[in-house]
Amino acid sequence: MAWIGTIPDDEWEGALGDLFGEVVDRTSGRVDEIMAIHSLNPRGMSAHSGLYQSAMAGTKTLRKVERELIALVVSLENECHY
């Protein structure tokens, strides 16, 4: 796996700090690595977060539980712990 430098989430300030509440995992109080890689580019993080929220909130034809199950199956197939 590639190493990507990030700004630790307890050091976020300015535009990045403004995004913390949007991307923090409320259970752990930490930011997942997939979002943390955007810490050097707050606009990219905001776009990624918006896309994720849209996909998970998204359609009239799938319930939230169904979207979560699809995400789980895709993650398992990709051998991703998320």
LODRENDO-638001 format. One record per residue (C-alpha): residue number from 1; residue in one letter; x negated, y negated, z. Coordinates in Angstrom, 1 decimal. Example, Ala and Ser with C-alpha at 12.3 -4.5 7.8 and 13.67 -1.06 7.14 Angstrom:
<rs>
> n;res;u;v;w
> 1;A;-12.3;4.5;7.8
> 2;S;-13.7;1.1;7.1
</rs>
This chain:
<rs>
> n;res;u;v;w
> 1;M;0.0;0.0;0.0
> 2;A;-1.3;-3.5;-0.8
> 3;W;-2.1;-5.9;2.0
> 4;I;-0.3;-9.2;1.7
> 5;G;-1.2;-12.1;4.1
> 6;T;1.8;-13.5;6.0
> 7;I;2.4;-16.2;8.6
> 8;P;3.4;-14.5;11.9
> 9;D;7.1;-15.2;12.6
> 10;D;6.3;-16.8;15.9
> 11;E;4.3;-19.5;14.1
> 12;W;6.9;-20.5;11.5
> 13;E;7.5;-24.2;11.3
> 14;G;9.3;-26.6;8.9
> 15;A;11.2;-25.1;6.0
> 16;L;10.0;-21.6;7.0
> 17;G;11.1;-22.1;10.6
> 18;D;14.5;-23.2;9.4
> 19;L;14.9;-19.8;7.7
> 20;F;14.1;-17.8;10.8
> 21;G;17.7;-17.4;12.0
> 22;E;18.8;-16.3;8.6
> 23;V;16.2;-13.5;8.2
> 24;V;15.5;-12.3;11.8
> 25;D;16.7;-8.9;12.8
> 26;R;19.0;-9.7;15.7
> 27;T;18.3;-6.3;17.3
> 28;S;14.5;-6.4;17.4
> 29;G;14.1;-10.2;17.3
> 30;R;11.5;-9.8;14.6
> 31;V;11.4;-10.4;10.8
> 32;D;11.2;-7.2;8.7
> 33;E;8.0;-6.9;6.6
> 34;I;10.0;-7.1;3.3
> 35;M;11.1;-10.6;4.3
> 36;A;7.8;-11.6;6.0
> 37;I;5.9;-11.2;2.7
> 38;H;7.7;-14.3;1.6
> 39;S;6.4;-16.4;4.5
> 40;L;3.9;-18.2;2.3
> 41;N;6.8;-19.2;0.0
> 42;P;9.9;-20.3;1.9
> 43;R;11.9;-20.9;-1.4
> 44;G;11.2;-17.3;-2.4
> 45;M;12.3;-16.1;1.0
> 46;S;15.5;-18.1;0.8
> 47;A;16.2;-16.7;-2.7
> 48;H;15.6;-13.1;-1.5
> 49;S;17.8;-13.6;1.5
> 50;G;20.6;-15.1;-0.6
> 51;L;20.4;-12.2;-3.1
> 52;Y;20.5;-9.6;-0.2
> 53;Q;23.4;-11.3;1.5
> 54;S;25.3;-11.5;-1.7
> 55;A;24.7;-7.8;-2.5
> 56;M;25.8;-6.7;1.0
> 57;A;28.8;-9.1;1.3
> 58;G;29.8;-8.8;-2.1
> 59;T;32.6;-7.1;-3.9
> 60;K;36.3;-6.5;-3.6
> 61;T;35.9;-2.9;-4.7
> 62;L;33.4;-1.6;-2.1
> 63;R;33.8;-1.9;1.7
> 64;K;30.8;-2.9;3.7
> 65;V;30.2;0.6;5.0
> 66;E;30.1;1.9;1.4
> 67;R;27.5;-0.8;0.5
> 68;E;25.4;0.2;3.5
> 69;L;25.6;3.9;2.6
> 70;I;24.5;3.1;-1.0
> 71;A;21.6;1.1;0.4
> 72;L;20.7;4.0;2.7
> 73;V;20.7;6.6;-0.1
> 74;V;18.6;4.3;-2.3
> 75;S;16.1;3.8;0.5
> 76;L;15.9;7.5;1.2
> 77;E;15.3;8.2;-2.5
> 78;N;12.6;5.6;-2.6
> 79;E;11.1;7.0;0.6
> 80;C;11.5;3.5;2.2
> 81;H;12.1;3.4;6.0
> 82;Y;14.4;0.4;5.6
</rs>
